[in-house]
Amino acid sequence: PTLNEAWSYGSAFSRGLAVQREDRTVLYVSGTASIDESGQVVHVGDTARQTERMLLNVRELLAGSGAMPSDIVRATTYLKNGADLDTFQRVYAAQGFPTAIPHTICQAAVCRPTWLVEIEVGAVLPRA
């Protein structure tokens, strides 16, 4: 409910993928950032608010497959500015996302010039 499909604004990628295995479901959430239902960047210039919106989007994507942040087993985060690391980590932990997982956080260019943070995650659910 917080995102539209990427193809609706001209991008050719999937927001995520669920892979059914014999004993579990593996969820892959592609690079997600602070965008709204129409694909527009929100909270331009505010790392904390962009992180909050980004994590809301991840939470909703996971919920679509019956998962929650506690099911995340790995993450990669891209920060436009390395100086935003403390802000990102504070908001990430406050939002209840797992901190004891393999999580690569690096300074890198992100897809859109006004994004300050982007994340991709993997989650695992036991097979029902």
C-alpha positions in Angstrom: 0.0 0.0 0.0 3.0 2.4 0.3 4.5 1.7 -3.1 3.4 1.3 -6.7 5.0 -1.2 -9.1 8.2 0.1 -10.6 7.1 -0.4 -14.1 4.3 2.1 -13.6 6.9 4.9 -13.7 9.1 3.5 -16.4 11.5 1.2 -14.4 12.0 -2.4 -15.4 12.7 -4.2 -12.1 10.7 -6.1 -9.5 10.2 -4.8 -6.0 10.8 -8.2 -4.7 10.7 -12.0 -5.2 9.5 -14.9 -3.1 11.2 -18.2 -3.8 9.4 -21.3 -2.5 11.8 -24.0 -1.3 10.9 -27.3 0.2 11.5 -26.2 3.8 11.2 -22.4 3.6 10.3 -19.3 1.6 13.1 -17.0 0.8 12.2 -13.3 0.1 14.4 -10.9 -1.8 13.5 -7.2 -1.5 15.2 -5.2 -4.2 16.7 -1.8 -3.6 14.1 0.3 -1.8 14.2 3.9 -0.8 12.0 6.8 0.3 9.4 6.9 -2.4 5.6 7.2 -2.2 2.7 5.5 -3.9 3.3 7.4 -7.2 7.1 6.7 -7.3 8.1 10.2 -6.1 11.0 10.8 -3.7 9.7 12.0 -0.3 11.6 13.8 2.5 14.2 15.3 0.2 17.3 16.4 2.2 16.3 14.6 5.5 18.2 11.4 6.1 16.2 10.4 9.2 12.8 10.8 7.5 14.0 9.1 4.3 15.2 6.2 6.4 11.8 6.0 8.2 9.9 6.0 4.9 12.3 3.5 3.3 11.8 1.1 6.2 8.0 1.5 6.1 8.2 0.5 2.4 10.3 -2.6 3.3 8.0 -3.5 6.1 5.0 -3.3 3.7 6.8 -5.3 1.0 7.6 -8.1 3.6 4.1 -8.1 4.9 2.8 -8.9 1.5 4.3 -12.3 1.9 3.5 -12.7 5.6 6.9 -11.6 6.8 8.1 -8.9 9.2 11.4 -7.2 9.9 12.4 -9.9 12.4 12.5 -12.4 9.4 15.3 -10.4 7.7 18.5 -12.4 7.6 20.8 -10.1 5.6 20.8 -6.5 4.4 22.8 -4.1 2.2 22.5 -0.4 2.8 23.8 2.4 0.5 24.3 5.8 2.1 24.9 8.7 -0.2 26.9 10.4 2.6 29.0 8.4 5.0 28.4 11.0 7.6 24.7 9.8 7.8 25.8 6.4 9.2 24.8 7.2 12.8 21.4 8.6 11.8 20.7 5.6 9.7 21.7 3.1 12.4 19.6 5.0 15.1 16.5 5.0 13.0 17.0 1.4 11.7 17.2 0.1 15.3 14.4 2.3 16.6 12.1 0.9 13.9 12.7 -2.6 15.2 14.8 -3.9 12.3 17.4 -6.6 13.2 20.9 -5.5 14.1 22.5 -8.9 14.7 22.5 -10.0 11.0 25.1 -9.7 8.3 24.5 -6.1 7.1 26.8 -4.3 4.7 26.6 -0.5 4.9 28.6 1.5 2.4 28.9 4.9 1.0 27.8 4.8 -2.6 25.9 6.7 -5.3 22.2 5.8 -5.2 19.7 5.5 -8.1 18.2 9.0 -7.8 20.0 12.2 -7.0 17.7 13.2 -4.1 17.9 9.8 -2.4 20.1 9.7 0.6 19.7 6.1 1.6 18.7 2.8 -0.1 18.4 -0.7 1.2 17.9 -4.3 -0.1 17.1 -7.2 2.2 16.7 -10.9 2.3 14.3 -12.7 4.6 13.4 -16.3 5.3 10.1 -17.8 6.5 9.6 -21.4 7.5 7.4 -23.3 5.0 3.9 -23.4 6.3 
